[in-house]
Amino acid sequence: MAQAVLRGRTKGYRHHPQLIRFRNCAAPVAAVAQYLRVIHEEAKRRGYRFDGRKIARVHTATLIDVRLGQVTYEWRHLRTKLERRAPGWLQGLERTGRPEVHPLFRIVPGGIESWEK
């Protein structure tokens, strides 16, 4: 879906704030494809079905800067959701400490993004 949005092929989700970080890249479709490739590998590792053939065949090595404050905010948001939906899973996550960010992202100093709701 994100690839279709970035290519202008959808009516919905065009203004989703999480896509701003990809739109700000020199090659947005390539960046989201790189992001999805890693998600696809993790999905396979977990035994989920994820059709990797839908991932664009473009490549990029460009890292995306993400602010530490944004990463912290998103981690707190996820924890709040998991406290309600899957407390046992949350306990397992918390034993590992703060999760690593996606390898496409490079953490930089800063607060929460202006586009965050």
VMD Tcl script that builds the backbone (N, CA, C; Angstrom):
set m [mol new atoms 351]
animate dup $m
set s [atomselect $m all]
$s set {name element resname resid chain x y z} {
  {N N MET 1 A 0.822 -1.182 0.000}
  {CA C MET 1 A 0.000 0.000 0.000}
  {C C MET 1 A 0.874 1.257 0.000}
  {N N ALA 2 A 1.917 1.259 0.833}
  {CA C ALA 2 A 2.780 2.443 0.911}
  {C C ALA 2 A 3.414 2.748 -0.444}
  {N N GLN 3 A 3.811 1.719 -1.169}
  {CA C GLN 3 A 4.410 1.935 -2.491}
  {C C GLN 3 A 3.404 2.569 -3.437}
  {N N ALA 4 A 2.168 2.084 -3.398}
  {CA C ALA 4 A 1.129 2.642 -4.267}
  {C C ALA 4 A 0.851 4.099 -3.910}
  {N N VAL 5 A 0.820 4.406 -2.634}
  {CA C VAL 5 A 0.594 5.788 -2.205}
  {C C VAL 5 A 1.719 6.680 -2.727}
  {N N LEU 6 A 2.950 6.249 -2.548}
  {CA C LEU 6 A 4.087 7.061 -2.979}
  {C C LEU 6 A 4.163 7.207 -4.493}
  {N N ARG 7 A 3.563 6.290 -5.207}
  {CA C ARG 7 A 3.511 6.378 -6.674}
  {C C ARG 7 A 2.279 7.139 -7.160}
  {N N GLY 8 A 1.430 7.590 -6.222}
  {CA C GLY 8 A 0.234 8.348 -6.586}
  {C C GLY 8 A -0.882 7.484 -7.141}
  {N N ARG 9 A -0.927 6.216 -6.763}
  {CA C ARG 9 A -1.913 5.278 -7.317}
  {C C ARG 9 A -3.054 4.951 -6.356}
  {N N THR 10 A -3.247 5.756 -5.332}
  {CA C THR 10 A -4.340 5.516 -4.386}
  {C C THR 10 A -5.077 6.816 -4.109}
  {N N LYS 11 A -6.274 6.677 -3.575}
  {CA C LYS 11 A -7.004 7.855 -3.113}
  {C C LYS 11 A -6.873 7.990 -1.605}
  {N N GLY 12 A -6.733 6.861 -0.924}
  {CA C GLY 12 A -6.625 6.883 0.533}
  {C C GLY 12 A -5.183 6.881 1.003}
  {N N TYR 13 A -4.995 7.212 2.238}
  {CA C TYR 13 A -3.699 7.177 2.930}
  {C C TYR 13 A -2.651 8.106 2.330}
  {N N ARG 14 A -3.038 8.985 1.423}
  {CA C ARG 14 A -2.056 9.864 0.778}
  {C C ARG 14 A -1.388 10.818 1.752}
  {N N HIS 15 A -2.066 11.103 2.847}
  {CA C HIS 15 A -1.535 12.070 3.800}
  {C C HIS 15 A -1.152 11.418 5.120}
  {N N HIS 16 A -0.939 10.112 5.103}
  {CA C HIS 16 A -0.570 9.414 6.335}
  {C C HIS 16 A 0.776 9.960 6.812}
  {N N PRO 17 A 0.847 10.414 8.063}
  {CA C PRO 17 A 2.075 11.061 8.530}
  {C C PRO 17 A 3.316 10.182 8.495}
  {N N GLN 18 A 3.170 8.886 8.679}
  {CA C GLN 18 A 4.352 8.016 8.664}
  {C C GLN 18 A 5.018 7.992 7.286}
  {N N LEU 19 A 4.287 8.335 6.236}
  {CA C LEU 19 A 4.881 8.326 4.899}
  {C C LEU 19 A 5.741 9.556 4.631}
  {N N ILE 20 A 5.630 10.564 5.491}
  {CA C ILE 20 A 6.433 11.769 5.299}
  {C C ILE 20 A 7.917 11.434 5.312}
  {N N ARG 21 A 8.320 10.531 6.214}
  {CA C ARG 21 A 9.753 10.198 6.286}
  {C C ARG 21 A 10.240 9.574 4.974}
  {N N PHE 22 A 9.371 8.890 4.248}
  {CA C PHE 22 A 9.766 8.326 2.953}
  {C C PHE 22 A 9.676 9.378 1.852}
  {N N ARG 23 A 8.638 10.194 1.887}
  {CA C ARG 23 A 8.491 11.238 0.867}
  {C C ARG 23 A 9.672 12.201 0.865}
  {N N ASN 24 A 10.272 12.406 2.014}
  {CA C ASN 24 A 11.396 13.335 2.118}
  {C C ASN 24 A 12.699 12.773 1.565}
  {N N CYS 25 A 12.698 11.541 1.142}
  {CA C CYS 25 A 13.888 10.913 0.554}
  {C C CYS 25 A 14.024 11.314 -0.911}
  {N N ALA 26 A 15.238 11.200 -1.425}
  {CA C ALA 26 A 15.466 11.468 -2.847}
  {C C ALA 26 A 14.727 10.460 -3.717}
  {N N ALA 27 A 14.603 9.211 -3.233}
  {CA C ALA 27 A 13.927 8.138 -3.979}
  {C C ALA 27 A 12.925 7.453 -3.043}
  {N N PRO 28 A 11.729 8.045 -2.867}
  {CA C PRO 28 A 10.766 7.519 -1.897}
  {C C PRO 28 A 10.348 6.072 -2.134}
  {N N VAL 29 A 10.074 5.694 -3.364}
  {CA C VAL 29 A 9.630 4.318 -3.637}
  {C C VAL 29 A 10.755 3.339 -3.344}
  {N N ALA 30 A 11.970 3.697 -3.700}
  {CA C ALA 30 A 13.119 2.837 -3.414}
  {C C ALA 30 A 13.311 2.690 -1.905}
  {N N ALA 31 A 13.122 3.774 -1.167}
  {CA C ALA 31 A 13.286 3.716 0.290}
  {C C ALA 31 A 12.241 2.810 0.928}
  {N N VAL 32 A 10.993 2.933 0.513}
  {CA C VAL 32 A 9.962 2.079 1.109}
  {C C VAL 32 A 10.154 0.629 0.669}
  {N N ALA 33 A 10.661 0.405 -0.525}
  {CA C ALA 33 A 10.942 -0.961 -0.971}
  {C C ALA 33 A 12.048 -1.570 -0.103}
  {N N GLN 34 A 13.074 -0.793 0.176}
  {CA C GLN 34 A 14.154 -1.269 1.049}
  {C C GLN 34 A 13.601 -1.594 2.436}
  {N N TYR 35 A 12.739 -0.745 2.945}
  {CA C TYR 35 A 12.092 -0.963 4.246}
  {C C TYR 35 A 11.307 -2.283 4.221}
  {N N LEU 36 A 10.518 -2.481 3.170}
  {CA C LEU 36 A 9.671 -3.674 3.077}
  {C C LEU 36 A 10.481 -4.956 2.909}
  {N N ARG 37 A 11.625 -4.883 2.264}
  {CA C ARG 37 A 12.451 -6.092 2.118}
  {C C ARG 37 A 12.854 -6.647 3.482}
  {N N VAL 38 A 13.216 -5.777 4.393}
  {CA C VAL 38 A 13.598 -6.216 5.737}
  {C C VAL 38 A 12.371 -6.755 6.473}
  {N N ILE 39 A 11.239 -6.094 6.323}
  {CA C ILE 39 A 9.993 -6.568 6.940}
  {C C ILE 39 A 9.637 -7.946 6.385}
  {N N HIS 40 A 9.820 -8.134 5.089}
  {CA C HIS 40 A 9.532 -9.417 4.451}
  {C C HIS 40 A 10.399 -10.527 5.043}
  {N N GLU 41 A 11.680 -10.258 5.221}
  {CA C GLU 41 A 12.580 -11.271 5.797}
  {C C GLU 41 A 12.161 -11.634 7.218}
  {N N GLU 42 A 11.784 -10.639 8.001}
  {CA C GLU 42 A 11.332 -10.909 9.373}
  {C C GLU 42 A 10.019 -11.686 9.361}
  {N N ALA 43 A 9.130 -11.355 8.456}
  {CA C ALA 43 A 7.856 -12.078 8.349}
  {C C ALA 43 A 8.104 -13.547 8.015}
  {N N LYS 44 A 9.017 -13.816 7.089}
  {CA C LYS 44 A 9.355 -15.209 6.746}
  {C C LYS 44 A 9.927 -15.926 7.960}
  {N N ARG 45 A 10.814 -15.242 8.695}
  {CA C ARG 45 A 11.429 -15.842 9.877}
  {C C ARG 45 A 10.365 -16.238 10.909}
  {N N ARG 46 A 9.314 -15.436 11.009}
  {CA C ARG 46 A 8.254 -15.698 11.980}
  {C C ARG 46 A 7.176 -16.641 11.443}
  {N N GLY 47 A 7.275 -17.000 10.184}
  {CA C GLY 47 A 6.284 -17.896 9.601}
  {C C GLY 47 A 5.023 -17.206 9.111}
  {N N TYR 48 A 5.077 -15.890 8.913}
  {CA C TYR 48 A 3.925 -15.149 8.404}
  {C C TYR 48 A 3.910 -15.193 6.880}
  {N N ARG 49 A 2.748 -14.981 6.317}
  {CA C ARG 49 A 2.639 -14.874 4.861}
  {C C ARG 49 A 2.774 -13.416 4.464}
  {N N PHE 50 A 3.680 -13.147 3.574}
  {CA C PHE 50 A 3.937 -11.786 3.098}
  {C C PHE 50 A 4.436 -11.954 1.677}
  {N N ASP 51 A 3.690 -11.472 0.708}
  {CA C ASP 51 A 4.038 -11.662 -0.694}
  {C C ASP 51 A 5.144 -10.691 -1.103}
  {N N GLY 52 A 6.365 -11.161 -1.077}
  {CA C GLY 52 A 7.517 -10.340 -1.424}
  {C C GLY 52 A 7.549 -9.922 -2.881}
  {N N ARG 53 A 6.759 -10.583 -3.728}
  {CA C ARG 53 A 6.729 -10.207 -5.151}
  {C C ARG 53 A 6.128 -8.829 -5.359}
  {N N LYS 54 A 5.403 -8.331 -4.360}
  {CA C LYS 54 A 4.776 -7.009 -4.486}
  {C C LYS 54 A 5.742 -5.868 -4.157}
  {N N ILE 55 A 6.909 -6.198 -3.644}
  {CA C ILE 55 A 7.881 -5.165 -3.308}
  {C C ILE 55 A 8.564 -4.694 -4.585}
  {N N ALA 56 A 8.614 -3.381 -4.760}
  {CA C ALA 56 A 9.215 -2.794 -5.961}
  {C C ALA 56 A 10.643 -3.291 -6.144}
  {N N ARG 57 A 11.056 -3.456 -7.367}
  {CA C ARG 57 A 12.393 -3.960 -7.698}
  {C C ARG 57 A 13.384 -2.815 -7.864}
  {N N VAL 58 A 13.300 -1.845 -6.990}
  {CA C VAL 58 A 14.248 -0.736 -7.007}
  {C C VAL 58 A 15.106 -0.845 -5.757}
  {N N HIS 59 A 16.297 -0.282 -5.806}
  {CA C HIS 59 A 17.232 -0.425 -4.684}
  {C C HIS 59 A 17.766 0.937 -4.271}
  {N N THR 60 A 18.091 1.040 -3.009}
  {CA C THR 60 A 18.701 2.255 -2.481}
  {C C THR 60 A 19.555 1.901 -1.279}
  {N N ALA 61 A 20.565 2.693 -1.056}
  {CA C ALA 61 A 21.387 2.495 0.138}
  {C C ALA 61 A 21.265 3.707 1.048}
  {N N THR 62 A 20.362 4.619 0.717}
  {CA C THR 62 A 20.199 5.854 1.470}
  {C C THR 62 A 19.553 5.591 2.820}
  {N N LEU 63 A 20.222 6.034 3.870}
  {CA C LEU 63 A 19.648 5.915 5.206}
  {C C LEU 63 A 18.692 7.074 5.455}
  {N N ILE 64 A 17.706 6.833 6.301}
  {CA C ILE 64 A 16.742 7.852 6.677}
  {C C ILE 64 A 17.002 8.235 8.127}
  {N N ASP 65 A 17.224 9.512 8.369}
  {CA C ASP 65 A 17.419 9.985 9.733}
  {C C ASP 65 A 16.087 9.978 10.478}
  {N N VAL 66 A 16.089 9.413 11.664}
  {CA C VAL 66 A 14.924 9.469 12.553}
  {C C VAL 66 A 15.383 10.011 13.894}
  {N N ARG 67 A 14.587 10.880 14.447}
  {CA C ARG 67 A 14.942 11.518 15.708}
  {C C ARG 67 A 14.760 10.559 16.880}
  {N N LEU 68 A 15.677 10.631 17.813}
  {CA C LEU 68 A 15.595 9.794 18.998}
  {C C LEU 68 A 14.272 10.013 19.733}
  {N N GLY 69 A 13.821 11.244 19.819}
  {CA C GLY 69 A 12.541 11.533 20.475}
  {C C GLY 69 A 11.381 10.842 19.783}
  {N N GLN 70 A 11.412 10.744 18.462}
  {CA C GLN 70 A 10.363 10.065 17.713}
  {C C GLN 70 A 10.391 8.568 17.968}
  {N N VAL 71 A 11.593 8.005 17.986}
  {CA C VAL 71 A 11.734 6.568 18.258}
  {C C VAL 71 A 11.204 6.257 19.659}
  {N N THR 72 A 11.562 7.082 20.617}
  {CA C THR 72 A 11.096 6.895 21.995}
  {C C THR 72 A 9.579 7.002 22.062}
  {N N TYR 73 A 9.022 7.987 21.372}
  {CA C TYR 73 A 7.570 8.176 21.335}
  {C C TYR 73 A 6.872 6.941 20.750}
  {N N GLU 74 A 7.383 6.441 19.632}
  {CA C GLU 74 A 6.753 5.287 18.984}
  {C C GLU 74 A 6.870 4.030 19.847}
  {N N TRP 75 A 7.983 3.878 20.548}
  {CA C TRP 75 A 8.153 2.729 21.442}
  {C C TRP 75 A 7.144 2.800 22.582}
  {N N ARG 76 A 6.962 3.993 23.160}
  {CA C ARG 76 A 5.955 4.159 24.229}
  {C C ARG 76 A 4.555 3.863 23.711}
  {N N HIS 77 A 4.266 4.336 22.515}
  {CA C HIS 77 A 2.951 4.108 21.909}
  {C C HIS 77 A 2.697 2.610 21.723}
  {N N LEU 78 A 3.703 1.897 21.228}
  {CA C LEU 78 A 3.573 0.447 21.050}
  {C C LEU 78 A 3.378 -0.250 22.393}
  {N N ARG 79 A 4.156 0.148 23.384}
  {CA C ARG 79 A 4.024 -0.458 24.718}
  {C C ARG 79 A 2.617 -0.276 25.271}
  {N N THR 80 A 2.037 0.906 25.097}
  {CA C THR 80 A 0.681 1.172 25.581}
  {C C THR 80 A -0.322 0.246 24.900}
  {N N LYS 81 A -0.187 0.068 23.598}
  {CA C LYS 81 A -1.075 -0.845 22.868}
  {C C LYS 81 A -0.912 -2.279 23.365}
  {N N LEU 82 A 0.338 -2.706 23.534}
  {CA C LEU 82 A 0.590 -4.089 23.952}
  {C C LEU 82 A 0.146 -4.349 25.388}
  {N N GLU 83 A 0.187 -3.341 26.247}
  {CA C GLU 83 A -0.301 -3.521 27.621}
  {C C GLU 83 A -1.758 -3.980 27.613}
  {N N ARG 84 A -2.540 -3.461 26.662}
  {CA C ARG 84 A -3.963 -3.824 26.551}
  {C C ARG 84 A -4.178 -5.103 25.747}
  {N N ARG 85 A -3.436 -5.255 24.659}
  {CA C ARG 85 A -3.719 -6.323 23.708}
  {C C ARG 85 A -2.929 -7.610 23.927}
  {N N ALA 86 A -1.684 -7.480 24.398}
  {CA C ALA 86 A -0.818 -8.664 24.511}
  {C C ALA 86 A 0.202 -8.464 25.617}
  {N N PRO 87 A -0.248 -8.399 26.872}
  {CA C PRO 87 A 0.696 -8.128 27.964}
  {C C PRO 87 A 1.812 -9.158 28.079}
  {N N GLY 88 A 1.552 -10.402 27.790}
  {CA C GLY 88 A 2.596 -11.424 27.860}
  {C C GLY 88 A 3.687 -11.182 26.837}
  {N N TRP 89 A 3.288 -10.785 25.643}
  {CA C TRP 89 A 4.253 -10.500 24.586}
  {C C TRP 89 A 5.083 -9.280 24.957}
  {N N LEU 90 A 4.428 -8.283 25.562}
  {CA C LEU 90 A 5.130 -7.082 25.993}
  {C C LEU 90 A 6.209 -7.427 27.020}
  {N N GLN 91 A 5.893 -8.310 27.942}
  {CA C GLN 91 A 6.885 -8.698 28.958}
  {C C GLN 91 A 8.129 -9.287 28.301}
  {N N GLY 92 A 7.929 -10.108 27.291}
  {CA C GLY 92 A 9.064 -10.671 26.570}
  {C C GLY 92 A 9.889 -9.606 25.872}
  {N N LEU 93 A 9.217 -8.631 25.294}
  {CA C LEU 93 A 9.924 -7.534 24.622}
  {C C LEU 93 A 10.735 -6.711 25.609}
  {N N GLU 94 A 10.151 -6.446 26.750}
  {CA C GLU 94 A 10.831 -5.589 27.716}
  {C C GLU 94 A 12.083 -6.246 28.287}
  {N N ARG 95 A 12.126 -7.547 28.286}
  {CA C ARG 95 A 13.338 -8.237 28.753}
  {C C ARG 95 A 14.511 -7.997 27.810}
  {N N THR 96 A 14.216 -7.707 26.564}
  {CA C THR 96 A 15.284 -7.479 25.589}
  {C C THR 96 A 15.753 -6.031 25.563}
  {N N GLY 97 A 15.098 -5.158 26.309}
  {CA C GLY 97 A 15.442 -3.737 26.290}
  {C C GLY 97 A 14.755 -3.034 25.135}
  {N N ARG 98 A 15.218 -1.836 24.813}
  {CA C ARG 98 A 14.615 -1.090 23.712}
  {C C ARG 98 A 14.903 -1.804 22.399}
  {N N PRO 99 A 13.894 -1.996 21.567}
  {CA C PRO 99 A 14.133 -2.687 20.296}
  {C C PRO 99 A 15.044 -1.876 19.364}
  {N N GLU 100 A 15.719 -2.584 18.485}
  {CA C GLU 100 A 16.550 -1.913 17.484}
  {C C GLU 100 A 15.653 -1.283 16.432}
  {N N VAL 101 A 16.115 -0.186 15.866}
  {CA C VAL 101 A 15.364 0.416 14.771}
  {C C VAL 101 A 15.674 -0.348 13.482}
  {N N HIS 102 A 14.817 -0.205 12.531}
  {CA C HIS 102 A 14.997 -0.796 11.211}
  {C C HIS 102 A 16.352 -0.357 10.659}
  {N N PRO 103 A 17.083 -1.236 9.977}
  {CA C PRO 103 A 18.419 -0.872 9.480}
  {C C PRO 103 A 18.425 0.265 8.462}
  {N N LEU 104 A 17.286 0.621 7.912}
  {CA C LEU 104 A 17.204 1.754 6.992}
  {C C LEU 104 A 17.288 3.087 7.739}
  {N N PHE 105 A 17.005 3.048 9.040}
  {CA C PHE 105 A 16.953 4.268 9.834}
  {C C PHE 105 A 18.252 4.522 10.591}
  {N N ARG 106 A 18.612 5.771 10.670}
  {CA C ARG 106 A 19.768 6.212 11.446}
  {C C ARG 106 A 19.232 7.172 12.509}
  {N N ILE 107 A 19.467 6.837 13.779}
  {CA C ILE 107 A 18.976 7.682 14.865}
  {C C ILE 107 A 19.858 8.916 14.991}
  {N N VAL 108 A 19.180 10.059 15.053}
  {CA C VAL 108 A 19.854 11.341 15.232}
  {C C VAL 108 A 19.216 12.041 16.428}
  {N N PRO 109 A 19.913 12.991 17.032}
  {CA C PRO 109 A 19.314 13.716 18.154}
  {C C PRO 109 A 18.068 14.470 17.709}
  {N N GLY 110 A 17.162 14.664 18.630}
  {CA C GLY 110 A 15.980 15.464 18.323}
  {C C GLY 110 A 14.749 14.935 19.009}
  {N N GLY 111 A 13.687 15.701 18.915}
  {CA C GLY 111 A 12.427 15.368 19.573}
  {C C GLY 111 A 11.460 14.660 18.650}
  {N N ILE 112 A 10.193 14.760 19.008}
  {CA C ILE 112 A 9.109 14.138 18.234}
  {C C ILE 112 A 8.920 14.952 16.949}
  {N N GLU 113 A 8.652 14.258 15.872}
  {CA C GLU 113 A 8.439 14.910 14.574}
  {C C GLU 113 A 7.225 15.832 14.609}
  {N N SER 114 A 7.270 16.896 13.848}
  {CA C SER 114 A 6.165 17.867 13.806}
  {C C SER 114 A 4.892 17.249 13.234}
  {N N TRP 115 A 5.025 16.204 12.409}
  {CA C TRP 115 A 3.852 15.579 11.803}
  {C C TRP 115 A 3.176 14.580 12.717}
  {N N GLU 116 A 3.782 14.256 13.844}
  {CA C GLU 116 A 3.199 13.260 14.755}
  {C C GLU 116 A 1.942 13.826 15.399}
  {N N LYS 117 A 0.914 12.975 15.486}
  {CA C LYS 117 A -0.361 13.411 16.097}
  {C C LYS 117 A -0.303 13.310 17.589}
}
mol reanalyze $m
mol bondsrecalc $m
mol representation Tube
mol addrep $m
